[in-house]
């Protein structure tokens, strides 16, 4: 048994869990849902829509392009962080299997 190798894997497992927590904290700060565009009298209005349990929530954003673009970026950032957390969880499972062997 290579104890150095297992020690490195254990350290990496700890770092992985720490990174997961950091990303989860960031995800909690970002908006949930998606942007929905509606047209009324020739003008487009935007809503941030999401589910909260069984309830469907629609938050009015307006038609300010700068605000809409900022929310789009925040939603994309959230999705990116969620993907990173999924990958980190997969890596963590793999490291757990290596240590158990």
Steps between C-alpha positions, in 0.01 A plus 500: 500500500625844405413717801625819327254445215209442738602807700492713187159363404366575850629859478342539158169368636506772767579770243221368281246530782619853577460604135153346490398712801643818344310441175179413687526827695543690172205315345277606792581867426405478131149516351311176434289431196498636149404815311170505319423764236142619446373746243227751578400780263818454297732526802691206650499456877712251693418284799723282715310175549569214738333230705481505877367157591160474331474876455608672178650846561525766232702811591461806277831632365378754246647591165831657605753323276792558739313344792381207287853434373639511855243242614584282197866504602415414861281208389779372274745532789267301724468222242879492463544464878235228514691307231823542696335362815373198305851431370652544845250254648589246233871548566438461873322168446789377287754602763299318767512184292877528457560541872277202588685262265 
